[in-house]
Amino acid sequence: MNLSQEEWVTRLELDNNAVILDVRTEDEWQEGIIESAINIDIYKGQGFIYEVEALDKNKNYYVYCKAGGRSQQACTIMNQLGFENTYNLVGGMMNWQGKVAIP
C-alpha cells in the first residue's frame, strides 16, 4: 500500500507491531536512515528474497528507499511471499521531513 509521509508516520506511530525496512544500498544506508530501520538491499536480487523470507510475516512492514520506486517493488515482492501488511513510503528519503539517524 502506497502512503504519503503523513499517513506512513501516523500509522507507524500507532503500530506496536511495526518493522521499518530500508531497501537501499549500503552506501545510501550510510548517508542516514529513518530511526530503527533495518536494511535489506533490494539490489541483492535473490539474496533480498532469502533475507526477506527470514522475517516474521505477522509483522507490519514500513518500507522505504531513496525515491519510493524500489520500496514499492519490495512491497510487491513481499506481498507475493505472503506478507500481508507492507506500507510503501511515497517519495522515499528524498522527500522525508522527519528525523534522520546515522547507522
C-alpha positions as MATLAB code, in Angstrom:
seq = 'MNLSQEEWVTRLELDNNAVILDVRTEDEWQEGIIESAINIDIYKGQGFIYEVEALDKNKNYYVYCKAGGRSQQACTIMNQLGFENTYNLVGGMMNWQGKVAIP';
ca = [
       0.000    0.000    0.000;
       1.405    3.391   -1.012;
       1.216    6.002    1.737;
       2.129    9.676    1.888;
       4.674   10.620    4.518;
       1.923   11.826    6.883;
      -0.086    8.606    6.533;
       3.058    6.454    6.834;
       4.239    8.236   10.007;
       0.765    8.267   11.588;
       0.291    4.524   11.035;
       3.824    3.778   12.213;
       3.407    5.738   15.451;
       0.223    3.825   16.303;
       1.626    0.413   15.324;
       3.274   -1.670   18.058;
       3.885   -4.499   15.556;
       5.936   -2.408   13.124;
       9.251   -3.034   11.393;
      10.884   -0.249    9.366;
      12.658   -1.686    6.319;
      15.186    0.281    4.263;
      15.775   -1.399    0.873;
      18.555    0.939   -0.310;
      22.196    0.082   -0.949;
      24.806    0.020    1.811;
      26.236    3.369    0.594;
      22.794    5.001    0.691;
      22.165    3.469    4.136;
      25.368    5.081    5.459;
      24.087    8.540    4.416;
      21.332    8.345    7.023;
      18.293    6.261    7.892;
      14.869    6.546    9.440;
      15.427    5.647   13.096;
      15.132    1.927   13.988;
      15.226    0.786   10.349;
      16.749   -2.499    9.254;
      18.482   -2.705    5.871;
      17.984   -5.333    3.184;
      19.251   -4.108   -0.207;
      16.727   -4.938   -2.939;
      19.557   -4.926   -5.491;
      20.800   -8.189   -3.929;
      18.202   -9.953   -6.111;
      17.749  -13.497   -4.840;
      19.680  -12.549   -1.704;
      16.991   -9.962   -0.962;
      14.324  -12.669   -1.226;
      16.275  -15.013    1.087;
      16.682  -12.307    3.730;
      13.055  -11.163    3.487;
      11.824  -14.763    3.752;
      13.536  -14.969    7.160;
      11.435  -12.056    8.506;
       8.301  -12.505   10.620;
       5.313  -12.393    8.246;
       2.999  -11.419   11.130;
       4.626   -8.012   11.497;
       3.722   -4.814    9.627;
       6.478   -3.537    7.335;
       7.057    0.149    6.667;
       9.301    0.144    3.616;
      11.322    2.976    2.106;
      14.121    3.703   -0.353;
      15.512    6.870   -1.921;
      12.502    7.914   -4.042;
       9.795    5.279   -3.495;
      10.274    3.061   -6.566;
      12.417    0.281   -5.119;
      10.371    0.220   -1.934;
       7.176   -0.165   -3.953;
       8.817   -3.083   -5.789;
       9.913   -4.550   -2.434;
       6.339   -4.340   -1.106;
       5.070   -6.168   -4.203;
       7.673   -8.932   -3.757;
       6.895   -9.205   -0.049;
       3.147   -9.448   -0.739;
       3.854  -12.282   -3.204;
       5.865  -14.027   -0.473;
       2.923  -13.895    1.934;
       3.463  -10.631    3.822;
       0.024   -9.094    4.300;
       0.904   -5.643    5.627;
       3.512   -3.678    3.698;
       3.439    0.104    3.508;
       5.477    1.978    0.910;
       6.721    5.477    1.727;
       5.882    7.529   -1.380;
       8.771    9.888   -2.191;
      11.219    7.967   -0.006;
      14.180    9.640    1.673;
      14.274   12.393   -0.974;
      11.037   13.821    0.459;
      11.491   12.692    4.088;
      10.828   15.526    6.532;
      11.363   13.526    9.726;
      14.396   12.754   11.848;
      17.377   11.057   10.200;
      19.735    8.835   12.177;
      23.274    7.790   11.248;
      23.562    3.976   11.384;
];
